[in-house]
């Protein structure tokens, strides 16, 4: 399978997720890879208000190649801990 070139090519991110990311300023796969799933999710949440954790699973899925269901099952705890740590660090900088 060819390497995706655009966020719109990522199977795990539908149009609504892509819109949320765009509102957060994340418009390319390169940006998403540079940020990582947790910071990208935090930006989307800040830009869009109440965002489901399903977006976090989908972002990690897009980066890892695992299905979002596998991500939610296998990486849920580590992602939630990383999100909590990220939010603490952001608050400390504000």
C-alpha positions as CSV (number, residue, x, y, z in Angstrom):
1,X,0.0,0.0,0.0
2,X,1.3,3.5,-0.9
3,X,2.3,5.9,1.9
4,X,-0.5,8.4,2.6
5,X,0.4,11.9,1.4
6,X,-2.4,13.9,2.9
7,X,-4.4,13.8,6.1
8,X,-7.4,13.0,3.9
9,X,-5.7,9.8,2.8
10,X,-5.6,8.4,6.4
11,X,-8.3,5.8,6.8
12,X,-8.7,6.3,10.5
13,X,-9.6,10.0,10.2
14,X,-12.9,10.8,8.7
15,X,-14.1,14.2,7.4
16,X,-15.2,15.4,10.9
17,X,-11.9,14.5,12.5
18,X,-10.0,16.2,9.6
19,X,-12.1,19.4,10.1
20,X,-11.3,19.4,13.8
21,X,-7.6,19.0,13.1
22,X,-7.7,21.8,10.5
23,X,-9.4,24.2,13.0
24,X,-6.5,23.3,15.3
25,X,-4.0,24.1,12.6
26,X,-3.0,20.5,11.9
27,X,-3.3,20.1,8.1
28,X,-0.6,17.7,7.1
29,X,0.7,14.3,8.0
30,X,4.1,15.8,8.7
31,X,2.6,18.1,11.3
32,X,0.7,15.2,12.8
33,X,3.8,13.0,13.0
34,X,5.9,15.9,14.5
35,X,3.3,16.7,17.1
36,X,2.2,13.1,18.0
37,X,-1.3,11.9,18.8
38,X,-1.6,13.4,22.3
39,X,-0.5,17.0,21.5
40,X,-2.6,16.9,18.3
41,X,-5.6,15.7,20.3
42,X,-5.0,18.5,22.9
43,X,-4.9,21.1,20.1
44,X,-8.1,19.8,18.6
45,X,-9.8,19.8,21.9
46,X,-8.7,23.4,22.6
47,X,-9.9,24.5,19.1
48,X,-13.1,22.6,19.0
49,X,-14.4,22.4,22.6
50,X,-15.7,19.0,23.7
51,X,-13.9,16.4,21.7
52,X,-14.4,12.6,22.2
53,X,-11.5,10.4,23.2
54,X,-12.3,8.5,20.0
55,X,-10.3,11.2,18.2
56,X,-7.3,10.3,20.3
57,X,-7.6,6.7,19.4
58,X,-8.0,7.6,15.7
59,X,-4.9,9.8,15.8
60,X,-2.8,7.1,17.4
61,X,-4.2,4.7,14.8
62,X,-3.2,7.0,12.0
63,X,0.3,7.2,13.3
64,X,0.8,3.6,14.3
65,X,-1.1,1.8,11.6
66,X,-3.1,-0.2,14.2
67,X,-6.9,-0.1,14.1
68,X,-8.5,2.5,16.4
69,X,-10.2,-0.4,18.3
70,X,-6.8,-2.0,18.9
71,X,-5.4,1.3,20.1
72,X,-8.3,1.8,22.5
73,X,-7.9,-1.7,23.8
74,X,-4.1,-1.9,24.1
75,X,-2.9,1.7,24.5
76,X,-5.8,3.3,26.3
77,X,-4.1,3.6,29.7
78,X,-0.8,4.9,28.4
79,X,-2.5,7.4,26.1
80,X,-4.7,8.7,28.9
81,X,-1.6,9.0,31.2
82,X,0.3,10.8,28.5
83,X,-2.7,13.2,27.9
84,X,-2.9,13.9,31.6
85,X,0.9,14.7,31.7
86,X,0.6,16.8,28.6
87,X,-2.2,18.9,30.1
88,X,-0.3,19.4,33.3
89,X,2.8,20.6,31.4
90,X,0.6,23.0,29.3
91,X,-1.0,24.4,32.4
92,X,2.4,24.9,34.0
93,X,3.5,26.9,31.0
94,X,0.4,29.1,31.1
